[in-house]
Structures are given as structure tokens and as C-alpha cells.
Amino acid sequence: LPGDSRTKIAFITYDSMIHFYSFQEGASQPQMLVVSDIDGMLHSPLFTYFCELVHDLLKILPKMFTHTMETQSALGPALQAAFKLVSSTGGRVAVFQTQLPSVGAGALKSREDPNQRASAKVSETIRSNRLITFLYLSETQSYNGDLAEVLGSSLVPFPAGISRYSAGCIYYYPSYHQQHNPVQVEKFQKELKRYLTRKIGFEAVMRIRCTKGETCQQLELVFILLGLSIHTFHGNFFVRSTDLLSLPNVNPDAGFAVQMSIEDNLTDMQVVSFQAALLYTSSKGERRIRVHTMCLPVVSSLADIYAGADVQAIIGLLANMGVDRSVSASLSDARDALVNAVIDSLSAYRSSVLSGQQPGLMTPSSLRLFPLFVLALLKQKAFRTGTSTRLDDRVYAMCQVKSQALVYLMLMVHPNLYRVDKLTDEGAMNIGDKTIPQPPLLQLSVEKLSKDGAFLMDAGSVMFLWIGRNCEQTFLSQVLGVPSYAAIPQNMTQLPELDTAESSRMRAFISWLREQRPFFPLLHVIRDESPLKASFLQNMIEDRTESALSYYEFLLHVQQQVNK
């Protein structure tokens, strides 16, 4: 764990009551203290320095509630107790929750309508998390901790707001089961280890300064925040005042963004400057400051603006704004706004930059992929309609949009597709003693698939290895370890460690992809008959579906609107 010998730890468990654990020096095992009056609860200092008693508790904890008949969840009172425990020192609170809070403060009932999963009417259900968010906000005056929530099914919309205001994060494990779903268990173990051991800073505040004549209008995604005039913001943090952003914790896995507005004339300036200052306490108790400064040139030509556009940053900003619009207005409004962003930008380019009327849809080179990425956004779980999408899945996708770093957000929006049945060392990367193949990227269309090949789709938090029905026997035997296509297991999630060059290349490539990110992507090996084939095909952004346009059809629609 980060920190030193002064690091302290406490445990709270809960059902309809709250259970504290006392680690007294000289005791043979931890003592459980049960509080049945969850509405008038007083807390005791139950922190302990990390010791053998903590190991003992972790070993016996699963057995203590094996035969319990309790089905209630007093999440609200448990959170209140946890906040009081860390209010004087700061720290982190990790919540492990598998059902809705049902008793005590913040108790809720499910509001999801299964018949509306494919519709755009989700904003009211998403907004229902405000009840439990208010529970957290009542404690923020003295709280300096980070809150991470590990969630099972039917829960994500409700506590999402707590992580947002505590600069925390949410992990979601649908269908989690120790015996029946071992792949989710592995994912949980690896991500929990990353969460507990990653570098962290506490009690942080962030300010952003800019050249006179500009103000901070909108704050959105990772590491540069708190402006002079905050209009809207995205990411996980809490704004204490109009000019002070509070980050109870800072970690390397989160992301933020900032949008500026120009208030004065900049014609007499050649450059504008931006500076972000972060003040925080390290895990060893040292108070530190980190400053980032950036200078950008001032241009007078709109063509220069288009030439310098960062399409991925634009997509990240639009995705965050789309989530806010989905909650404050409706999913339909958010989708319309995303499409209009493409139409408006290309219309301005056509009318203000191009000379004369050009046939077809003209885009600057920097925005060549802009329509494709917006179409990809429209087809993602956070914004899609016409396809049955569980509320948990949709809201978790929205949480990822609001908190992920841009590089991982783009993988979620537009996955990478590789052909992997013929990996070679040609053009490979050498990292230490490992050789990492670098297969070319393919377009996200079924036209790029072939029945005699194998294709790996990297969608950020999940990977799909699709095996064609006529895939070569060499790949099946030397990578998958099966004699034939029919012998591929239905729920295969791991590649066997075979003593073959093909197996080594494949496993090295997948390991390299996984090592580059702070979460653990699951791998699903799928055949044509696999139930997960639908999820694989839904990421084929360029293809038409029953409820969404193909890339070609979307370009025609944009062209018609631009040429009006």
C-alpha cells in the first residue's frame, strides 16, 4: 500500500446493521462491534496500523456471513460512519456493494423499466442517484477522502454521484460469482490490486490561470482544473467555490479537460499562456505542488484553426457534454447535439475556408475522422438507442466517459481491430527480452473479416478474439490448443501457454495491450455460435444495424445537411 508505517486501516461491514471491527493490541483476533441503531449511530476510533490482525480478519471474514439470512443493505449509514472515521485525517474509502441500499439514509428502490431499455427515455432514472449524492454532500465540509465503489448488478446509477464528488471511481462486475464466473474474479483481483497500490495524492486543490482576456468557461476531463469562471465541468471532483476546485485524491488513472472562452480581443498577442497548479499531499505526508504551463500561438485565419484541430480531444469533449445533456435533458437531445456538432463544423469550413462550391463532403485533414468518431459515439452504450441496453451498462459507460483518460476513452468509442492468425516478427517492437508483434489496424466492418482468419478486437475494457469457421488448423492447434474449430470451448477466456512460436507471439501481443492500461481487459474467444458474437458485431462501427446508419449512410446524411 502507498504510504509508510503510519498508514492505518479500518473495516466496516453492513446488512441491516453496521459492524465495526476492533483491533486491540494483544488480542488473539479482531472483535466485532454491532450497531443496530443505524439512525443514531456514534462511531469509535477503530483504525489500526496494518498488522497481523488485519490478515486474520481478511481470512475469517468470508466465513462469518456464509449462512446469513439478511437481505437488507444499509449503505447510507455505513458511508456516514466511514466519512466520520476519515474526516480528520483524509484517506480513501472502498465500498463493495452488490444491491441497492434498502434501509436507513439513502434507501432507494429500483426505477429501471426493462421495456424501456432500447428507448431514449433514461434521464429520469439516471437522475435518481441524487438522493444518495445528497447523503455524501452533507459530509463534504470535513471529508478529504477518495471513494471507490465496486459494484454488482442493478446498482450503478445510484452511487455514481458519490464517486464523482469525492474524486473517486467506479468498478463494475456484472454477473460476478466466485465459482461460476472465474474470469470476473480475476479481473476484480487485478483491478483491486491496482487501485490499492497505485500512486495517490490527498487533500488536493487545483487552479488554472490563463492570459488576461480569457476565462475558464467549462471544466471537463483530467489533471488541469479550477478556473477563474467555471461554467460547466466534467470529471470527478468537488467545486467548493467559484474559484477553487477540491480533489480529495489525485491518481494517475483519472482524466479531466478544460474549455476556454475568449472575452477580449487577442489581435495584439502572438501567444496565449495557460498554467495549471496542483497542490496536494503525498502518501508519505509531504505537501507538494505541481505546475504545468503551455503556450499556444494566436492565429487570425480560420483555416489555421481547422489545421490545428485535435479530433480526439474534440470527441472527448463532446462525449462529456453528451453525458451531461443526457442527464439534464434527454438522450435524444444529446444524440442530436453530437450530430449537429459535425454538421456545424463542416458547414463553417465549407462556407468560410473553401473557395467556391466543392462537390461532395469536404473536410480538413485534421477532422477527416470526425464523422466516423461521432457515429461511433452514437453507437456506444452511453448514447445508443434501438438496442436493448441495461441501465447499469449505460450508466457505467457514462461514468467511464466522465472519468477516463482520453486514450482509453477513444478505445471504448472506436475499438482497434487486428488480424492475428498470421502474426510475424516483421516490424515488431523489442521491449526488454520480449518481441511484440505489431499487426496493422483494420476498419471496423464485417467486410474486413474472413472465415479463414482470426481477428482480435481491443475495445478498452474487453477484448474479443473472433475465430473464423475455416481458420487454419495451425492457428487452432498452436495458439488455442484445440484440434478443430468445433473443439473451441464455448466460454473460453484464456489462451493456453503452449511451447510454440505462434502462441508466444499471440500471448505477448495481448499482454502488451493489457499492460498499457490501468484496468484489466477481459478476453473472450468467440465463434459464430457464441452468444457474445452480437457484442463483437455491435462494435463494427462502419456497418449498418437495425437502429443505426452505416458510416457511408451517415456521411451522406451529413453531406446533405452541410450542402443545404
VMD Tcl script that draws the C-alpha trace (Angstrom):
set ca {
  {0.00 0.00 0.00}
  {1.17 3.59 -0.61}
  {2.45 5.40 2.46}
  {4.66 4.37 5.34}
  {4.35 2.80 8.79}
  {1.79 5.45 9.77}
  {-0.78 4.07 7.31}
  {-3.92 2.96 9.15}
  {-6.81 0.80 8.06}
  {-10.36 0.09 9.27}
  {-13.14 -2.28 8.23}
  {-16.92 -1.80 8.25}
  {-19.42 -4.44 7.12}
  {-23.16 -3.95 6.91}
  {-26.51 -5.54 6.17}
  {-29.48 -4.14 8.12}
  {-26.96 -3.30 10.86}
  {-23.45 -1.88 10.92}
  {-20.48 -3.97 12.07}
  {-17.24 -2.37 13.24}
  {-14.04 -4.29 14.00}
  {-11.74 -3.55 16.90}
  {-8.02 -4.41 16.62}
  {-6.78 -4.25 20.20}
  {-3.14 -4.82 20.97}
  {-2.61 -8.24 22.48}
  {-5.93 -9.64 21.23}
  {-5.89 -13.04 19.57}
  {-8.39 -11.96 16.90}
  {-10.38 -8.86 15.86}
  {-13.55 -8.13 17.85}
  {-16.81 -7.34 16.05}
  {-18.97 -4.47 17.37}
  {-22.56 -4.50 16.08}
  {-24.64 -1.30 15.86}
  {-28.35 -1.92 15.35}
  {-29.44 1.72 15.73}
  {-28.27 2.85 12.30}
  {-30.10 6.18 12.50}
  {-28.46 7.40 15.70}
  {-25.05 5.85 15.34}
  {-21.96 7.09 17.18}
  {-18.59 5.99 15.88}
  {-15.46 4.98 17.74}
  {-11.85 5.32 16.57}
  {-11.44 1.87 15.05}
  {-8.40 2.47 12.84}
  {-5.41 0.22 13.27}
  {-1.93 0.14 11.85}
  {-1.55 -2.63 9.30}
  {-0.73 -5.76 11.29}
  {-1.30 -9.50 11.52}
  {-4.80 -8.98 12.92}
  {-5.80 -7.44 9.59}
  {-4.66 -10.59 7.80}
  {-6.62 -12.66 10.31}
  {-9.80 -10.66 9.68}
  {-9.48 -10.98 5.91}
  {-9.16 -14.76 6.29}
  {-12.20 -15.23 8.54}
  {-14.46 -12.54 7.04}
  {-15.90 -14.72 4.22}
  {-16.90 -17.41 6.73}
  {-18.57 -15.00 9.15}
  {-21.55 -14.30 6.88}
  {-21.76 -17.52 4.87}
  {-25.10 -18.57 6.37}
  {-26.64 -15.16 6.97}
  {-30.32 -14.69 6.12}
  {-30.03 -10.90 5.92}
  {-31.04 -9.33 2.60}
  {-31.03 -5.64 3.57}
  {-28.34 -3.10 2.75}
  {-27.64 -0.10 5.00}
  {-25.17 1.51 2.61}
  {-26.06 5.08 3.61}
  {-25.36 4.72 7.34}
  {-22.20 2.73 6.60}
  {-20.95 5.56 4.38}
  {-21.75 8.13 7.05}
  {-19.71 6.14 9.56}
  {-16.82 5.78 7.12}
  {-16.80 9.50 6.37}
  {-16.64 10.32 10.07}
  {-13.73 7.94 10.54}
  {-11.57 9.59 7.87}
  {-12.77 13.18 8.22}
  {-9.92 14.25 10.48}
  {-7.08 12.65 8.54}
  {-8.26 12.07 4.99}
  {-7.77 8.83 3.14}
  {-9.75 6.53 0.92}
  {-12.99 4.58 1.33}
  {-13.56 1.46 -0.78}
  {-17.19 0.29 -0.96}
  {-18.11 -3.24 -2.07}
  {-21.82 -3.33 -2.88}
  {-24.00 -5.91 -4.65}
  {-27.51 -4.50 -4.25}
  {-29.46 -1.28 -3.82}
  {-29.32 0.48 -0.44}
  {-32.62 -0.57 1.13}
  {-32.63 0.67 4.76}
  {-31.53 3.80 6.56}
  {-30.42 7.05 4.99}
  {-30.26 6.95 1.21}
  {-32.53 3.90 0.83}
  {-33.72 3.53 -2.76}
  {-35.89 1.40 -4.99}
  {-35.09 0.24 -8.50}
  {-36.54 2.52 -11.16}
  {-35.40 0.69 -14.27}
  {-38.14 -0.31 -16.71}
  {-36.94 -3.32 -18.73}
  {-39.36 -2.33 -21.50}
  {-37.55 1.00 -21.97}
  {-34.01 -0.33 -22.35}
  {-33.89 0.44 -26.08}
  {-35.52 3.86 -25.81}
  {-34.08 7.30 -25.22}
  {-36.10 7.84 -22.01}
  {-33.41 7.23 -19.41}
  {-32.68 10.65 -17.92}
  {-35.18 10.43 -15.04}
  {-33.80 7.08 -13.91}
  {-30.23 8.33 -14.09}
  {-31.10 11.39 -12.04}
  {-32.39 9.20 -9.21}
  {-28.85 8.96 -7.84}
  {-29.25 12.47 -6.42}
  {-30.69 11.06 -3.19}
  {-27.54 9.26 -2.23}
  {-25.38 12.05 -3.66}
  {-27.04 14.42 -1.18}
  {-26.09 12.00 1.58}
  {-22.46 12.43 0.62}
  {-22.66 16.19 0.16}
  {-23.88 16.56 3.73}
  {-20.46 15.31 4.85}
  {-18.16 17.13 2.42}
  {-17.27 20.02 4.69}
  {-14.93 17.80 6.69}
  {-14.18 14.97 4.27}
  {-10.86 14.65 2.49}
  {-11.07 11.09 1.21}
  {-11.40 9.28 -2.07}
  {-14.23 6.83 -2.56}
  {-14.09 3.87 -4.93}
  {-17.13 1.68 -5.43}
  {-17.02 -1.94 -6.55}
  {-20.47 -2.76 -7.82}
  {-22.53 -5.76 -8.79}
  {-25.69 -5.63 -10.86}
  {-28.66 -3.26 -10.55}
  {-26.71 -0.62 -8.68}
  {-24.57 1.63 -10.87}
  {-26.85 4.68 -11.34}
  {-27.39 5.31 -7.66}
  {-23.97 5.79 -6.03}
  {-22.25 7.21 -9.11}
  {-22.62 10.75 -7.80}
  {-20.68 9.97 -4.64}
  {-17.57 8.95 -6.55}
  {-17.96 12.00 -8.74}
  {-17.76 14.49 -5.90}
  {-15.06 12.63 -3.96}
  {-12.73 12.31 -6.97}
  {-13.26 8.56 -6.70}
  {-14.02 5.89 -9.27}
  {-16.44 3.07 -10.01}
  {-15.67 -0.54 -10.91}
  {-18.48 -2.69 -12.27}
  {-18.54 -6.51 -12.33}
  {-21.82 -7.84 -13.77}
  {-22.66 -11.49 -13.07}
  {-19.85 -11.73 -10.53}
  {-19.60 -15.18 -8.91}
  {-16.64 -16.81 -7.20}
  {-17.19 -20.25 -8.73}
  {-19.31 -19.69 -11.83}
  {-17.53 -16.66 -13.27}
  {-13.79 -17.02 -12.59}
  {-12.82 -14.55 -15.31}
  {-14.64 -11.75 -13.47}
  {-12.89 -12.84 -10.27}
  {-9.51 -12.46 -11.97}
  {-10.47 -9.03 -13.30}
  {-11.64 -7.95 -9.85}
  {-8.44 -9.14 -8.17}
  {-6.13 -7.38 -10.63}
  {-8.07 -4.12 -10.62}
  {-8.39 -4.05 -6.83}
  {-4.63 -4.54 -6.53}
  {-4.06 -1.66 -8.96}
  {-6.48 0.55 -7.04}
  {-4.84 -0.15 -3.68}
  {-1.21 0.13 -4.81}
  {-1.22 2.94 -7.39}
  {0.34 6.28 -6.53}
  {-2.05 8.69 -4.86}
  {-2.16 12.24 -3.53}
  {-4.60 13.65 -0.96}
  {-6.18 16.97 0.00}
  {-5.53 18.45 -3.43}
  {-6.71 21.75 -4.85}
  {-6.25 22.79 -8.44}
  {-6.26 26.18 -10.11}
  {-5.83 27.16 -13.71}
  {-4.54 30.52 -14.86}
  {-4.59 31.92 -18.37}
  {-3.61 35.00 -20.34}
  {-5.62 38.10 -19.46}
  {-8.63 38.33 -21.71}
  {-9.63 34.70 -21.30}
  {-11.63 32.94 -18.65}
  {-12.27 29.33 -17.79}
  {-15.81 28.66 -19.03}
  {-16.08 24.91 -18.80}
  {-14.13 22.26 -16.94}
  {-14.31 18.76 -18.14}
  {-11.93 15.93 -18.02}
  {-8.19 15.10 -16.09}
  {-5.32 16.97 -14.50}
  {-5.88 20.68 -15.16}
  {-8.74 22.29 -13.35}
  {-10.19 25.07 -11.37}
  {-10.60 28.22 -13.30}
  {-11.48 31.86 -12.96}
  {-15.05 31.46 -14.16}
  {-16.46 27.93 -14.06}
  {-19.50 27.38 -16.26}
  {-19.70 23.59 -16.55}
  {-17.32 20.82 -15.58}
  {-16.78 17.11 -16.15}
  {-14.77 14.56 -14.23}
  {-14.71 13.53 -10.60}
  {-14.09 16.42 -8.19}
  {-15.94 18.90 -5.98}
  {-16.11 22.66 -6.56}
  {-16.06 24.37 -3.16}
  {-16.37 27.88 -4.58}
  {-16.33 29.65 -7.91}
  {-12.55 29.70 -7.98}
  {-11.50 26.64 -6.01}
  {-11.64 23.03 -7.13}
  {-11.23 20.36 -4.47}
  {-9.78 16.96 -5.35}
  {-9.92 14.74 -2.25}
  {-7.47 12.50 -4.10}
  {-5.34 12.63 -7.23}
  {-4.33 9.46 -9.05}
  {-2.69 8.73 -12.41}
  {-5.69 6.86 -13.82}
  {-8.20 9.74 -13.91}
  {-8.74 12.30 -16.63}
  {-10.08 15.88 -16.92}
  {-10.42 18.60 -19.61}
  {-10.94 22.33 -19.75}
  {-12.72 24.56 -22.25}
  {-11.78 28.24 -22.52}
  {-13.80 31.19 -23.72}
  {-12.23 34.30 -25.24}
  {-13.63 37.50 -23.77}
  {-11.24 40.16 -25.10}
  {-9.62 40.90 -28.44}
  {-6.36 38.97 -28.89}
  {-5.17 40.65 -32.09}
  {-2.24 42.32 -30.33}
  {-0.97 38.99 -28.93}
  {1.25 36.41 -30.57}
  {0.79 33.69 -27.96}
  {-1.53 32.91 -25.07}
  {-0.43 31.07 -21.95}
  {-2.14 28.56 -19.70}
  {-0.92 27.36 -16.33}
  {-2.35 24.66 -14.10}
  {-1.21 24.40 -10.48}
  {-1.95 21.34 -8.35}
  {-1.32 21.38 -4.61}
  {-1.56 18.01 -2.85}
  {-0.27 15.82 -0.02}
  {1.69 12.72 -1.00}
  {1.02 9.32 0.55}
  {4.06 9.89 2.78}
  {2.65 13.13 4.19}
  {4.71 15.57 2.09}
  {2.96 18.68 0.79}
  {3.83 19.15 -2.89}
  {2.92 21.41 -5.80}
  {2.99 20.53 -9.49}
  {2.74 23.18 -12.20}
  {2.06 22.71 -15.91}
  {2.49 25.62 -18.33}
  {1.53 25.69 -22.01}
  {1.80 28.43 -24.65}
  {-0.21 28.42 -27.87}
  {0.08 30.74 -30.89}
  {-2.68 33.22 -31.72}
  {-3.82 32.98 -35.36}
  {-6.19 35.13 -37.39}
  {-7.07 32.59 -40.09}
  {-9.91 30.13 -39.61}
  {-8.01 27.74 -41.87}
  {-5.20 27.64 -39.31}
  {-7.72 26.81 -36.59}
  {-9.02 23.85 -38.58}
  {-5.49 22.72 -39.45}
  {-4.57 22.55 -35.76}
  {-7.74 20.82 -34.57}
  {-7.25 17.75 -32.35}
  {-10.07 15.41 -33.34}
  {-9.61 13.06 -30.38}
  {-9.73 15.92 -27.88}
  {-12.88 17.21 -29.61}
  {-14.52 13.79 -29.34}
  {-13.58 13.56 -25.65}
  {-15.14 16.95 -25.01}
  {-18.30 16.15 -26.99}
  {-18.69 12.81 -25.18}
  {-18.59 14.57 -21.81}
  {-21.04 17.22 -22.95}
  {-23.29 14.47 -24.33}
  {-23.44 12.72 -20.96}
  {-24.43 15.97 -19.27}
  {-27.10 16.62 -21.91}
  {-28.46 13.08 -21.49}
  {-28.98 13.67 -17.77}
  {-30.16 17.30 -17.84}
  {-32.38 16.96 -20.93}
  {-32.75 13.67 -22.78}
  {-30.76 11.08 -24.66}
  {-32.37 12.24 -27.91}
  {-31.17 15.80 -27.32}
  {-27.65 14.54 -26.65}
  {-27.62 12.49 -29.85}
  {-28.92 15.42 -31.90}
  {-26.26 17.69 -30.42}
  {-23.49 15.24 -31.39}
  {-24.69 15.09 -34.99}
  {-25.11 18.88 -35.15}
  {-21.52 19.32 -33.96}
  {-20.32 17.57 -37.13}
  {-22.72 19.42 -39.40}
  {-21.98 22.85 -37.93}
  {-18.19 22.46 -38.00}
  {-18.10 21.20 -41.60}
  {-20.63 23.82 -42.71}
  {-18.41 26.56 -41.29}
  {-15.40 25.02 -43.02}
  {-17.24 24.90 -46.34}
  {-18.53 28.48 -46.16}
  {-15.54 30.22 -44.56}
  {-12.44 28.33 -45.65}
  {-13.08 26.67 -49.00}
  {-13.03 28.79 -52.14}
  {-16.02 28.16 -54.35}
  {-18.52 25.32 -54.17}
  {-16.78 21.97 -53.90}
  {-18.62 18.74 -54.77}
  {-19.01 16.06 -52.11}
  {-18.31 16.34 -48.40}
  {-15.13 18.34 -47.85}
  {-13.31 18.08 -44.52}
  {-9.97 19.41 -43.31}
  {-7.33 16.71 -42.92}
  {-7.35 17.16 -39.13}
  {-11.09 16.35 -38.99}
  {-11.14 13.58 -41.56}
  {-12.20 11.06 -38.89}
  {-14.59 13.43 -37.10}
  {-17.80 11.99 -38.67}
  {-16.61 8.42 -38.03}
  {-15.87 9.08 -34.36}
  {-19.22 10.82 -33.80}
  {-21.02 7.88 -35.43}
  {-19.03 5.61 -33.10}
  {-20.21 7.66 -30.11}
  {-23.82 7.31 -31.24}
  {-23.41 3.52 -31.31}
  {-21.80 3.20 -27.87}
  {-23.72 2.04 -24.79}
  {-23.79 5.52 -23.27}
  {-25.73 7.02 -26.20}
  {-27.20 4.26 -28.33}
  {-30.93 3.74 -28.86}
  {-32.88 1.00 -30.58}
  {-30.73 -1.67 -28.93}
  {-31.68 -3.14 -25.57}
  {-29.22 -1.71 -23.05}
  {-29.41 -2.39 -19.32}
  {-29.44 0.74 -17.19}
  {-26.35 -0.44 -15.29}
  {-24.41 -0.85 -18.54}
  {-25.48 2.54 -19.89}
  {-24.70 4.49 -16.72}
  {-21.39 2.71 -16.20}
  {-20.43 3.69 -19.75}
  {-21.36 7.28 -18.91}
  {-19.19 7.12 -15.79}
  {-16.29 5.90 -17.89}
  {-16.75 8.79 -20.31}
  {-16.64 11.28 -17.44}
  {-13.59 9.90 -15.66}
  {-11.34 8.02 -18.09}
  {-8.19 9.41 -19.63}
  {-8.66 10.30 -23.30}
  {-6.56 7.45 -24.68}
  {-8.80 4.84 -23.01}
  {-11.98 6.72 -23.86}
  {-11.06 6.58 -27.55}
  {-10.56 2.81 -27.34}
  {-14.04 2.47 -25.87}
  {-15.53 4.70 -28.58}
  {-13.63 3.26 -31.55}
  {-12.00 -0.13 -30.80}
  {-8.89 -1.40 -32.57}
  {-9.24 -4.42 -34.85}
  {-6.30 -6.65 -35.82}
  {-5.89 -9.82 -37.85}
  {-3.84 -12.14 -35.63}
  {-3.78 -15.59 -37.23}
  {-0.57 -14.76 -39.12}
  {1.48 -12.73 -36.65}
  {5.14 -12.34 -37.53}
  {8.20 -10.64 -36.06}
  {8.43 -8.29 -39.05}
  {8.06 -4.72 -37.80}
  {7.77 -5.95 -34.20}
  {8.72 -3.93 -31.12}
  {11.51 -5.13 -28.85}
  {10.83 -4.39 -25.19}
  {13.48 -5.89 -22.95}
  {13.74 -9.53 -23.91}
  {10.24 -9.59 -25.42}
  {9.28 -9.24 -29.06}
  {5.85 -7.66 -29.53}
  {4.18 -8.12 -32.94}
  {2.57 -5.01 -34.45}
  {-0.20 -6.10 -36.83}
  {-1.88 -3.36 -38.92}
  {-5.17 -1.82 -37.85}
  {-8.30 -2.75 -39.80}
  {-11.53 -0.88 -40.44}
  {-14.42 -1.76 -38.15}
  {-16.54 -3.53 -40.74}
  {-17.50 -7.16 -41.26}
  {-16.14 -6.79 -44.79}
  {-12.67 -6.91 -43.22}
  {-13.37 -10.28 -41.59}
  {-12.74 -13.57 -43.33}
  {-13.79 -17.06 -42.34}
  {-10.26 -18.37 -42.75}
  {-8.74 -15.94 -40.24}
  {-8.73 -14.88 -36.59}
  {-9.31 -11.28 -35.52}
  {-8.66 -9.52 -32.22}
  {-10.83 -6.55 -31.26}
  {-9.49 -4.34 -28.46}
  {-12.38 -2.32 -27.03}
  {-10.55 -0.99 -23.98}
  {-12.14 -2.84 -21.09}
  {-12.82 -6.01 -23.10}
  {-11.17 -7.93 -25.93}
  {-12.81 -10.26 -28.43}
  {-10.88 -12.92 -30.34}
  {-13.17 -13.94 -33.21}
  {-12.28 -17.22 -34.89}
  {-13.46 -17.82 -38.46}
  {-15.15 -21.12 -39.22}
  {-12.41 -22.04 -41.73}
  {-9.49 -20.78 -39.65}
  {-6.24 -22.60 -40.39}
  {-5.52 -25.70 -38.35}
  {-2.07 -24.34 -37.46}
  {-3.56 -21.43 -35.53}
  {-6.16 -23.60 -33.80}
  {-3.64 -26.13 -32.54}
  {-0.61 -23.93 -31.87}
  {-2.41 -20.92 -30.33}
  {-5.72 -22.21 -28.97}
  {-4.57 -25.75 -28.28}
  {-7.62 -27.38 -29.90}
  {-7.71 -29.90 -32.77}
  {-10.59 -28.29 -34.66}
  {-12.95 -25.33 -34.84}
  {-15.75 -27.32 -33.19}
  {-13.48 -28.10 -30.22}
  {-13.13 -24.44 -29.20}
  {-14.77 -24.15 -25.73}
  {-17.95 -22.09 -25.61}
  {-16.72 -19.83 -22.78}
  {-13.00 -19.68 -23.50}
  {-11.42 -16.66 -21.77}
  {-7.73 -17.56 -21.59}
  {-5.12 -18.69 -24.07}
  {-3.12 -21.78 -23.10}
  {0.63 -21.39 -22.62}
  {1.92 -23.55 -25.44}
  {5.56 -24.04 -26.37}
  {5.13 -22.69 -29.90}
  {6.27 -19.50 -31.61}
  {2.68 -18.68 -32.61}
  {1.45 -18.99 -29.02}
  {4.31 -16.85 -27.69}
  {3.63 -14.07 -30.21}
  {-0.09 -14.03 -29.52}
  {0.23 -14.01 -25.74}
  {2.97 -11.38 -25.89}
  {0.78 -9.11 -28.01}
  {-2.25 -9.43 -25.71}
  {-0.11 -8.96 -22.59}
  {1.43 -5.83 -24.10}
  {-2.02 -4.38 -24.78}
  {-3.14 -5.14 -21.23}
  {-0.03 -3.74 -19.56}
  {-0.59 -0.31 -21.07}
  {-3.79 0.45 -19.15}
  {-4.89 0.76 -15.51}
  {-7.70 -1.80 -15.80}
  {-7.72 -5.47 -16.80}
  {-9.48 -6.17 -20.12}
  {-11.29 -9.50 -20.29}
  {-10.59 -11.72 -23.28}
  {-13.45 -13.63 -24.90}
  {-12.71 -16.21 -27.60}
  {-15.83 -16.39 -29.74}
  {-17.13 -18.50 -32.59}
  {-20.06 -17.87 -34.93}
  {-22.38 -19.63 -32.49}
  {-21.16 -17.70 -29.44}
  {-23.71 -15.56 -27.54}
  {-21.05 -12.82 -27.39}
  {-20.87 -12.54 -31.17}
  {-23.58 -9.86 -31.02}
  {-21.41 -7.74 -28.71}
  {-18.49 -8.19 -31.09}
  {-20.55 -7.12 -34.12}
  {-22.05 -4.12 -32.32}
  {-18.55 -2.63 -32.31}
  {-18.38 -2.79 -36.10}
  {-18.97 0.95 -36.31}
  {-18.98 1.26 -40.10}
  {-21.78 -1.28 -40.65}
  {-25.50 -0.68 -40.67}
  {-27.70 -2.06 -37.90}
  {-31.46 -2.17 -37.44}
  {-31.36 1.05 -35.44}
  {-28.27 2.89 -36.73}
  {-26.85 4.11 -40.02}
  {-23.75 2.73 -41.66}
  {-20.72 5.01 -41.99}
  {-21.50 5.59 -45.67}
  {-25.13 6.46 -44.92}
  {-24.07 8.78 -42.10}
  {-21.67 10.62 -44.42}
  {-24.49 11.07 -46.96}
  {-26.74 12.49 -44.23}
  {-24.04 14.93 -43.09}
  {-23.33 15.94 -46.69}
  {-27.00 16.69 -47.34}
  {-27.20 18.89 -44.23}
  {-23.93 20.71 -44.99}
  {-24.93 21.44 -48.59}
  {-28.30 22.94 -47.68}
}
mol new
graphics top color blue
foreach p $ca { graphics top sphere $p radius 0.5 }
foreach p [lrange $ca 0 end-1] q [lrange $ca 1 end] { graphics top cylinder $p $q radius 0.2 }
display resetview
